[in-house]
Amino acid sequence: MKIFSKEQIYKGDKLTAERQQISSTDLMERAGTQIFNWLHLRMQGAQVPIHIFCGIGNNGGDGLVIARHLITHGYNVKTYVVNYSDKRSEDFLINYDRIKNVTKAWPILLKSEEDFPEIQPEDIIVDGVFGIGLNRPIDNWVKALFVHFRKTKAFTLSIDIPSGLFTDKPVEDENDVVWAGFTLSFASPKLVFFLPETAKYTVQWEVLDIGLDQEFLFTTQTDAELIGKHEVLPNYIPRDKFAHKGQFGHALVIGGSYGKIGAVTLASRAALSAGAGLVSAFTPKCGYVPLQASFPEAMVITDSNVEKITNIEFDIEPSVIAFGVGVGQDDETSAAFERFLKQNKLPLVIDADGLNILSKKKELLKLLPETPAVLTPHPKELEGLIGKWTDDFDKLKKIKAFSKKHNVIVVVKGAHTITVFDEKLYVNSTGNPGLATAGSGDVLTGIITGLISQGYHPVVASIFGVYLHGRSADIAVKDFGYQSLIASHVIDYLGEAFIDLFKQPEPQQQQENHEETGNTNKKSRS
């Protein structure tokens, strides 16, 4: 699913009006009607008090459309105009006149804190104060209104975006933003629904189709994309009946140190479970017995040193190499990694201490192979690579620059893991808090490595691997819960994640799955 920018949405609105020969007021009617339909379907005429707060721009106009339809369908509605300016948009004024024709209870004008209405916890708030075009500081009394919303504990539904939330810059004060229980977003979700600092402002979201021009939607290229089943499925490579293991590559996992052989075991298991034809592990000598005993499907090559990697030499011909899981940052290990990089031409996946070694000696980045290497940092490792950032937008800007400069794919692990390459963001939609557990990152490294081994391009392998990693955890968590989910479970359920790619959900499940995908407040990945 494409994630359109604010500017692209404006362009789409304008093109739609021109090509469909409708007015902006007609398009506003569509948007408001769609939200009314969403509410009506769920409420079925229930007389729960609905408080609709409208700004004086187009978002407020949407709110007036919703209020008018709710009123004509007999709902218990109170409409308010948040009068933060003397200026009104033309479409707002048109719909202000229209609502006067269906009720004697005209919208109530709010100008200060003294005007705030009493709202009960069982009531519903519809937030239409500000839209994506907000470009001015919020008045203190409007900020107080947003705080008032939270204190009531009423369910809050935001139109398109929580009021006060920007699409392209951070929030300075969390009280400047409406905290929405649900956001109905037009045409596409907003990138801010998935970023750590801004995701909290909407618990769930859903996209509404308001009839924007189809050619515009299909042909417009976006800088960000939300990755779900429909996005990864076309990349799946089916297996021929007469295929043999040699056709699916040989993955080599280099890592481990005394006491951290488990990381190599997890990554190696994950690589084979992701479909690699063969998997070898290169470890210190202390890893030989543990690996052979716990993972008999893997072949094991050992360093001459018992406790750490000091010299990376092997006589196999791997298709892809993963480096860093559990390897440590010993000077001899770092030197061995440097020597390895100087002669390696194969695709690379680098994680954990491999990233820390690169951070300490950034000139090693020049030694990475022509095929884009995949780097899979958690936040602290990412900071070592790109430096500190001031906010999520600054972070993404720096990651894009880093990725372009060094020709690398950066998999930014988090609640919504974002894969960055060629200045594009691929935002993952799967996963849950159970992934915040030891070894989860090692498993992800193995999955991506296993996919590259089979012939998936590293970019596709990264996007697909992140999706499968999260989807496996989503399936496993039903049996184990968040607290008891461990990294091995993700590997054990990886097969079900593959099978799930081809399952058609029941109609009722489709809505549940979508709402789960939209839950931006409850996912974490280590």
C-alpha positions as CSV (number, residue, x, y, z in Angstrom):
1,M,0.0,0.0,0.0
2,K,1.4,3.4,-1.0
3,I,1.9,6.0,1.7
4,F,1.2,9.3,0.0
5,S,2.8,12.5,1.1
6,K,0.7,15.6,2.0
7,E,1.6,17.3,-1.3
8,Q,0.6,14.2,-3.3
9,I,-2.8,14.0,-1.5
10,Y,-3.4,17.7,-2.4
11,K,-2.5,16.9,-6.0
12,G,-4.7,13.8,-6.1
13,D,-7.7,15.9,-4.8
14,K,-7.2,18.5,-7.5
15,L,-6.8,15.9,-10.3
16,T,-9.8,14.0,-9.1
17,A,-12.0,17.2,-9.2
18,E,-10.7,18.0,-12.7
19,R,-11.0,14.6,-14.3
20,Q,-14.3,13.6,-12.7
21,Q,-15.7,17.1,-13.2
22,I,-16.7,17.5,-9.6
23,S,-16.2,20.4,-7.1
24,S,-14.0,20.2,-4.0
25,T,-17.3,20.4,-2.1
26,D,-18.5,17.2,-3.8
27,L,-15.2,15.5,-2.8
28,M,-15.7,16.7,0.8
29,E,-19.2,15.3,0.7
30,R,-17.7,11.9,-0.4
31,A,-15.2,12.0,2.5
32,G,-17.7,12.9,5.1
33,T,-20.3,10.4,3.8
34,Q,-17.7,7.6,4.0
35,I,-17.0,8.3,7.6
36,F,-20.7,8.5,8.4
37,N,-21.2,5.1,6.7
38,W,-18.3,3.7,8.8
39,L,-20.0,5.0,12.0
40,H,-23.5,4.0,11.0
41,L,-22.5,0.5,10.2
42,R,-21.1,0.0,13.7
43,M,-23.6,2.0,15.7
44,Q,-26.9,0.9,14.0
45,G,-28.8,3.8,15.4
46,A,-27.6,3.6,19.0
47,Q,-28.3,6.8,20.9
48,V,-24.8,7.3,22.3
49,P,-24.0,11.0,22.5
50,I,-21.7,12.0,19.6
51,H,-19.7,15.2,20.0
52,I,-18.3,16.5,16.6
53,F,-15.6,19.1,16.9
54,C,-15.0,21.0,13.6
55,G,-12.2,23.4,12.8
56,I,-12.9,26.2,10.3
57,G,-10.9,24.6,7.4
58,N,-11.6,21.6,5.2
59,N,-11.2,19.1,8.0
60,G,-13.9,20.9,9.8
61,G,-16.0,20.8,6.7
62,D,-15.7,17.0,6.7
63,G,-16.9,17.1,10.3
64,L,-20.0,19.1,9.3
65,V,-20.9,16.6,6.6
66,I,-20.7,13.8,9.1
67,A,-22.8,15.7,11.6
68,R,-25.5,16.5,8.9
69,H,-25.8,12.8,7.9
70,L,-25.9,11.6,11.5
71,I,-28.6,14.1,12.4
72,T,-30.8,13.2,9.4
73,H,-30.4,9.5,10.5
74,G,-31.7,10.3,14.0
75,Y,-28.4,10.1,16.0
76,N,-27.8,12.0,19.2
77,V,-25.4,14.6,17.8
78,K,-23.8,17.8,19.2
79,T,-21.7,19.8,16.8
80,Y,-19.1,22.4,17.8
81,V,-17.0,24.9,15.7
82,V,-13.6,25.4,17.2
83,N,-13.2,29.1,16.4
84,Y,-9.4,29.5,16.4
85,S,-9.4,32.0,13.5
86,D,-11.8,34.4,11.7
87,K,-10.9,32.8,8.4
88,R,-13.1,30.0,7.0
89,S,-12.5,27.8,4.0
90,E,-15.2,28.1,1.2
91,D,-16.1,24.4,1.6
92,F,-16.5,24.8,5.3
93,L,-18.9,27.7,4.8
94,I,-21.0,25.8,2.3
95,N,-21.4,22.8,4.7
96,Y,-22.1,25.2,7.6
97,D,-25.1,26.5,5.6
98,R,-26.2,22.9,4.7
99,I,-26.2,21.7,8.3
100,K,-28.5,24.7,9.3
101,N,-31.1,23.2,6.9
102,V,-31.4,19.9,8.8
103,T,-31.5,21.0,12.4
104,K,-32.5,23.9,14.6
105,A,-29.6,23.0,16.9
106,W,-26.9,25.0,15.1
107,P,-23.2,24.2,15.7
108,I,-22.0,25.7,19.0
109,L,-19.1,28.2,18.7
110,L,-16.1,27.5,21.0
111,K,-13.8,30.4,21.7
112,S,-12.2,29.7,25.0
113,E,-12.0,27.1,27.8
114,E,-15.2,28.4,29.4
115,D,-17.0,27.0,26.3
116,F,-15.8,23.4,26.7
117,P,-18.8,21.0,26.8
118,E,-19.2,18.2,29.4
119,I,-18.4,14.9,27.9
120,Q,-19.0,11.5,29.6
121,P,-16.6,8.5,29.2
122,E,-19.3,6.5,27.4
123,D,-19.7,9.3,24.8
124,I,-18.0,9.5,21.3
125,I,-15.8,12.4,20.2
126,V,-15.3,13.0,16.5
127,D,-12.2,15.1,15.9
128,G,-12.2,17.3,12.9
129,V,-10.3,20.3,14.2
130,F,-7.2,20.3,12.0
131,G,-6.2,18.3,9.0
132,I,-3.0,17.6,7.1
133,G,-2.6,21.2,6.2
134,L,-1.9,22.5,9.6
135,N,0.9,25.0,9.4
136,R,0.4,27.3,12.4
137,P,1.0,27.2,16.2
138,I,-1.9,25.9,18.2
139,D,-3.6,28.4,20.5
140,N,-3.3,27.6,24.2
141,W,-7.1,27.2,24.6
142,V,-7.2,24.7,21.7
143,K,-4.4,22.8,23.3
144,A,-6.5,22.8,26.5
145,L,-9.4,21.4,24.4
146,F,-7.3,18.4,23.3
147,V,-6.3,17.8,26.9
148,H,-10.0,18.0,27.8
149,F,-10.7,15.2,25.2
150,R,-8.2,12.9,26.9
151,K,-9.4,13.6,30.4
152,T,-13.0,12.6,29.5
153,K,-11.7,9.1,28.5
154,A,-14.3,9.1,25.7
155,F,-13.6,7.2,22.5
156,T,-12.1,9.6,20.1
157,L,-12.3,9.2,16.3
158,S,-10.1,11.4,14.2
159,I,-10.9,12.5,10.6
160,D,-7.9,11.7,8.3
161,I,-5.2,12.5,10.9
162,P,-5.3,13.3,14.7
163,S,-5.6,17.1,15.0
164,G,-2.3,18.8,15.7
165,L,-0.2,16.0,14.2
166,F,2.0,17.0,11.3
167,T,2.7,14.6,8.4
168,D,6.3,15.8,7.9
169,K,7.7,17.1,11.1
170,P,7.8,16.2,14.8
171,V,5.4,17.3,17.6
172,E,7.0,19.7,20.1
173,D,4.4,19.1,22.9
174,E,2.2,16.0,23.2
175,N,-0.6,18.2,24.4
176,D,-0.7,19.8,21.0
177,V,-2.2,16.7,19.5
178,V,-5.5,14.8,19.8
179,W,-4.8,11.3,21.1
180,A,-7.2,9.2,18.9
181,G,-8.5,5.8,19.6
182,F,-9.1,5.4,15.9
183,T,-8.3,7.4,12.8
184,L,-10.1,7.1,9.4
185,S,-7.4,8.2,6.9
186,F,-8.3,9.2,3.4
187,A,-6.6,7.4,0.4
188,S,-3.7,6.1,2.4
189,P,-2.3,5.9,5.9
190,K,0.1,8.6,7.0
191,L,3.8,7.8,7.6
192,V,3.5,9.3,11.1
193,F,1.2,6.4,12.1
194,F,4.3,4.1,12.0
195,L,7.1,6.2,13.6
196,P,8.1,5.6,17.2
197,E,7.5,9.2,18.4
198,T,4.2,9.8,16.6
199,A,2.5,6.4,16.4
200,K,1.0,6.8,19.9
201,Y,-1.4,9.5,18.7
202,T,-3.6,6.9,17.0
203,V,-4.2,3.5,18.5
204,Q,-5.7,2.1,15.3
205,W,-6.3,3.4,11.8
206,E,-8.2,2.4,8.7
207,V,-8.0,3.8,5.1
208,L,-11.2,5.0,3.5
209,D,-11.7,5.1,-0.3
210,I,-13.1,8.5,-1.2
211,G,-12.9,7.9,-4.9
212,L,-9.7,9.6,-5.8
213,D,-8.6,9.3,-9.4
214,Q,-7.5,5.8,-10.1
215,E,-4.8,6.6,-12.6
216,F,-3.3,9.0,-10.0
217,L,-3.3,6.3,-7.3
218,F,-1.8,3.7,-9.5
219,T,0.9,5.7,-11.3
220,T,2.1,8.0,-8.6
221,Q,5.4,6.9,-7.1
222,T,5.7,7.4,-3.4
223,D,8.7,7.6,-1.1
224,A,7.2,5.2,1.4
225,E,5.1,2.0,1.1
226,L,3.3,-0.1,3.7
227,I,4.2,-3.8,3.3
228,G,1.6,-6.5,3.8
229,K,0.7,-9.8,2.3
230,H,-0.4,-8.4,-1.0
231,E,2.9,-6.5,-1.4
232,V,5.2,-9.5,-0.7
233,L,3.3,-12.3,-2.4
234,P,4.2,-11.3,-6.0
235,N,7.9,-11.7,-5.0
236,Y,7.5,-15.3,-3.8
237,I,9.6,-17.7,-5.9
238,P,7.8,-21.1,-6.2
239,R,9.8,-24.3,-6.3
240,D,9.9,-26.7,-9.2
241,K,9.0,-30.3,-8.6
242,F,12.4,-31.5,-9.7
243,A,14.4,-28.9,-7.8
244,H,17.3,-30.0,-5.6
245,K,19.1,-28.3,-2.7
246,G,21.9,-27.1,-4.9
247,Q,19.5,-24.7,-6.6
248,F,18.7,-22.9,-3.3
249,G,22.2,-21.8,-2.5
250,H,24.6,-22.2,0.4
251,A,24.3,-19.8,3.3
252,L,27.3,-19.2,5.5
253,V,26.7,-17.7,9.0
254,I,29.9,-16.3,10.6
255,G,29.7,-15.5,14.3
256,G,29.7,-16.6,17.8
257,S,32.1,-16.3,20.7
258,Y,32.4,-18.1,24.0
259,G,29.0,-18.0,25.6
260,K,27.2,-16.7,22.5
261,I,27.0,-19.7,20.2
262,G,23.2,-19.6,20.6
263,A,23.1,-16.5,18.3
264,V,24.8,-18.5,15.5
265,T,22.5,-21.5,16.0
266,L,19.4,-19.3,15.8
267,A,20.6,-17.5,12.7
268,S,21.6,-20.8,11.0
269,R,18.3,-22.5,11.8
270,A,16.4,-19.5,10.5
271,A,18.4,-19.4,7.3
272,L,17.6,-23.1,6.6
273,S,14.0,-22.7,7.6
274,A,13.7,-19.7,5.2
275,G,14.6,-22.0,2.4
276,A,18.4,-22.0,1.9
277,G,19.5,-25.3,0.3
278,L,22.6,-25.6,2.6
279,V,23.8,-23.8,5.7
280,S,27.2,-23.7,7.2
281,A,28.2,-22.0,10.4
282,F,31.7,-20.6,11.0
283,T,32.4,-20.3,14.7
284,P,35.2,-20.5,17.3
285,K,36.1,-24.0,18.2
286,C,33.9,-23.8,21.3
287,G,30.9,-23.7,19.0
288,Y,31.5,-27.0,17.3
289,V,29.8,-29.4,19.7
290,P,26.9,-27.1,20.6
291,L,26.0,-26.6,16.9
292,Q,26.5,-30.2,15.8
293,A,24.4,-31.4,18.8
294,S,21.5,-28.8,18.6
295,F,21.3,-28.3,14.9
296,P,22.3,-31.4,12.9
297,E,21.2,-30.0,9.6
298,A,24.0,-27.4,9.6
299,M,27.7,-28.0,8.7
300,V,30.2,-26.4,11.0
301,I,33.6,-24.8,10.2
302,T,35.7,-23.6,13.1
303,D,38.3,-21.0,13.7
304,S,41.6,-22.1,15.1
305,N,40.8,-20.2,18.3
306,V,38.7,-21.8,20.9
307,E,36.8,-18.7,22.2
308,K,36.7,-16.1,19.4
309,I,37.0,-15.7,15.7
310,T,40.5,-14.6,14.7
311,N,40.9,-15.8,11.1
312,I,38.0,-16.3,8.6
313,E,39.1,-19.0,6.2
314,F,36.8,-21.6,4.6
315,D,37.0,-23.9,1.5
316,I,33.3,-23.8,0.6
317,E,31.6,-21.6,-2.0
318,P,28.7,-19.9,-0.3
319,S,26.0,-17.9,-2.1
320,V,25.6,-15.3,0.8
321,I,27.4,-14.6,4.0
322,A,25.9,-13.4,7.3
323,F,28.4,-11.8,9.8
324,G,28.2,-10.5,13.3
325,V,25.7,-12.5,15.5
326,G,27.3,-13.1,18.8
327,V,30.8,-12.5,17.4
328,G,32.0,-9.9,20.0
329,Q,34.3,-6.9,19.3
330,D,37.7,-8.3,20.2
331,D,40.6,-6.6,18.4
332,E,41.5,-9.9,16.7
333,T,37.9,-10.5,15.6
334,S,37.7,-7.0,14.2
335,A,41.0,-7.5,12.3
336,A,39.7,-10.8,11.0
337,F,36.6,-9.0,9.8
338,E,38.6,-6.4,8.0
339,R,40.8,-8.9,6.2
340,F,37.6,-10.8,5.2
341,L,36.0,-7.6,3.8
342,K,39.0,-6.9,1.7
343,Q,38.7,-10.1,-0.3
344,N,35.0,-10.8,-0.1
345,K,32.8,-10.2,-3.2
346,L,29.7,-12.2,-2.1
347,P,26.4,-10.7,-0.8
348,L,26.5,-9.8,2.9
349,V,24.1,-9.5,5.8
350,I,25.7,-7.7,8.7
351,D,24.2,-7.6,12.2
352,A,25.0,-7.1,15.9
353,D,28.7,-6.8,16.6
354,G,29.5,-6.7,12.9
355,L,27.7,-3.3,12.9
356,N,29.5,-2.2,16.0
357,I,32.8,-3.0,14.3
358,L,31.8,-0.9,11.3
359,S,30.8,1.9,13.6
360,K,34.2,2.0,15.2
361,K,36.0,1.9,11.9
362,K,33.8,3.5,9.3
363,E,36.4,3.2,6.6
364,L,35.5,-0.5,6.4
365,L,32.2,0.6,4.8
366,K,34.2,1.2,1.6
367,L,35.1,-2.5,1.5
368,L,31.5,-3.7,1.3
369,P,30.6,-5.6,-1.9
370,E,29.0,-4.1,-5.0
371,T,25.8,-6.0,-4.4
372,P,24.1,-3.9,-1.7
373,A,24.9,-5.3,1.8
374,V,22.0,-5.6,4.3
375,L,22.6,-4.0,7.6
376,T,20.1,-4.8,10.4
377,P,20.7,-2.4,13.3
378,H,18.6,-1.9,16.5
379,P,18.4,1.7,17.6
380,K,21.8,1.8,19.5
381,E,23.6,0.1,16.6
382,L,22.0,2.5,14.2
383,E,23.2,5.5,16.3
384,G,26.7,4.1,16.0
385,L,26.4,4.1,12.2
386,I,24.6,7.4,11.5
387,G,25.1,9.4,14.6
388,K,22.5,10.9,17.0
389,W,19.3,12.3,15.6
390,T,16.9,14.9,16.9
391,D,13.7,13.2,15.9
392,D,12.3,10.4,13.7
393,F,12.2,12.6,10.6
394,D,15.9,13.6,11.1
395,K,16.7,9.9,11.7
396,L,15.1,8.8,8.4
397,K,16.8,11.6,6.5
398,K,20.2,10.4,7.9
399,I,19.5,6.8,7.1
400,K,18.6,7.6,3.5
401,A,21.8,9.6,3.1
402,F,23.8,6.8,4.7
403,S,22.2,4.1,2.6
404,K,22.8,6.1,-0.6
405,K,26.4,7.0,0.2
406,H,27.4,3.4,1.0
407,N,25.0,1.6,-1.3
408,V,23.6,-0.5,1.6
409,I,20.2,-1.6,2.6
410,V,19.4,-0.6,6.2
411,V,16.7,-2.6,8.0
412,V,15.7,-0.3,10.9
413,K,14.3,-2.7,13.5
414,G,11.4,-1.5,15.6
415,A,7.6,-1.9,16.2
416,H,7.2,-1.2,12.5
417,T,10.6,-2.2,11.0
418,I,11.5,0.1,8.1
419,T,13.7,-1.1,5.3
420,V,15.5,1.8,3.6
421,F,17.2,1.7,0.2
422,D,17.5,4.0,-2.8
423,E,15.8,6.8,-0.7
424,K,12.6,4.7,-0.4
425,L,11.0,3.4,2.9
426,Y,9.3,0.0,3.1
427,V,7.3,0.0,6.3
428,N,6.4,-3.4,7.7
429,S,3.0,-4.2,9.0
430,T,3.5,-7.5,10.8
431,G,4.9,-8.3,14.3
432,N,4.0,-7.8,17.9
433,P,5.6,-7.1,21.3
434,G,6.6,-10.7,21.7
435,L,9.4,-10.0,19.4
436,A,11.1,-7.9,22.0
437,T,13.1,-10.9,23.2
438,A,16.6,-12.2,23.1
439,G,17.6,-13.7,19.8
440,S,14.8,-12.2,17.7
441,G,17.3,-10.1,15.7
442,D,19.5,-13.2,15.1
443,V,16.5,-15.0,13.6
444,L,15.7,-12.0,11.3
445,T,19.3,-12.0,10.1
446,G,19.0,-15.7,9.3
447,I,15.7,-15.4,7.5
448,I,17.1,-12.6,5.2
449,T,20.3,-14.6,4.6
450,G,18.3,-17.7,3.7
451,L,16.2,-15.7,1.2
452,I,19.2,-14.2,-0.5
453,S,20.7,-17.7,-0.7
454,Q,17.7,-18.8,-2.9
455,G,18.2,-16.0,-5.3
456,Y,16.0,-13.2,-3.9
457,H,17.5,-9.8,-4.5
458,P,18.8,-8.4,-1.2
459,V,16.2,-5.6,-1.2
460,V,13.4,-8.1,-1.8
461,A,14.9,-10.5,0.7
462,S,15.0,-7.8,3.4
463,I,11.4,-6.6,2.8
464,F,10.1,-10.2,2.5
465,G,12.2,-11.4,5.5
466,V,11.0,-8.7,7.8
467,Y,7.4,-9.5,6.8
468,L,7.8,-13.3,7.4
469,H,9.6,-12.7,10.7
470,G,6.7,-10.6,12.0
471,R,4.0,-12.8,10.5
472,S,5.6,-15.9,12.1
473,A,5.5,-14.1,15.5
474,D,1.9,-13.1,14.9
475,I,0.9,-16.7,14.4
476,A,3.1,-18.0,17.2
477,V,1.8,-15.5,19.8
478,K,-1.6,-17.0,19.6
479,D,-0.2,-20.1,21.3
480,F,2.4,-18.5,23.6
481,G,1.4,-14.9,24.4
482,Y,3.7,-11.9,24.3
483,Q,5.7,-12.8,27.4
484,S,6.4,-16.4,26.6
485,L,7.2,-16.0,22.9
486,I,10.9,-16.7,22.3
487,A,13.1,-16.5,19.3
488,S,13.0,-20.2,18.6
489,H,9.2,-20.1,18.3
490,V,9.6,-17.6,15.4
491,I,11.7,-20.2,13.5
492,D,9.3,-23.0,14.4
493,Y,6.3,-21.1,13.0
494,L,8.1,-19.8,9.9
495,G,6.6,-22.5,7.8
496,E,3.1,-21.4,8.8
497,A,4.0,-17.9,7.8
498,F,4.9,-19.1,4.3
499,I,1.6,-21.1,4.1
500,D,-0.3,-18.1,5.3
501,L,0.8,-16.2,2.2
502,F,-1.7,-18.3,0.2
503,K,-4.6,-18.4,2.7
504,Q,-7.7,-16.4,1.9
505,P,-9.2,-15.0,5.2
506,E,-12.8,-15.2,6.0
507,P,-14.7,-12.0,5.4
508,Q,-15.0,-11.3,9.1
509,Q,-11.3,-12.0,9.6
510,Q,-10.4,-9.4,6.9
511,Q,-11.6,-6.6,9.1
512,E,-9.9,-8.0,12.2
513,N,-6.6,-8.4,10.4
514,H,-6.7,-4.9,9.0
515,E,-7.4,-3.4,12.4
516,E,-4.6,-5.5,13.9
517,T,-2.3,-4.2,11.1
518,G,-3.4,-0.6,12.0
519,N,-2.5,-1.0,15.7
520,T,0.5,1.2,15.9
521,N,0.8,1.3,19.7
522,K,1.4,-2.3,20.5
523,K,4.3,-3.6,18.5
524,S,7.9,-3.9,19.3
525,R,10.9,-5.7,17.9
526,S,14.4,-6.0,19.4
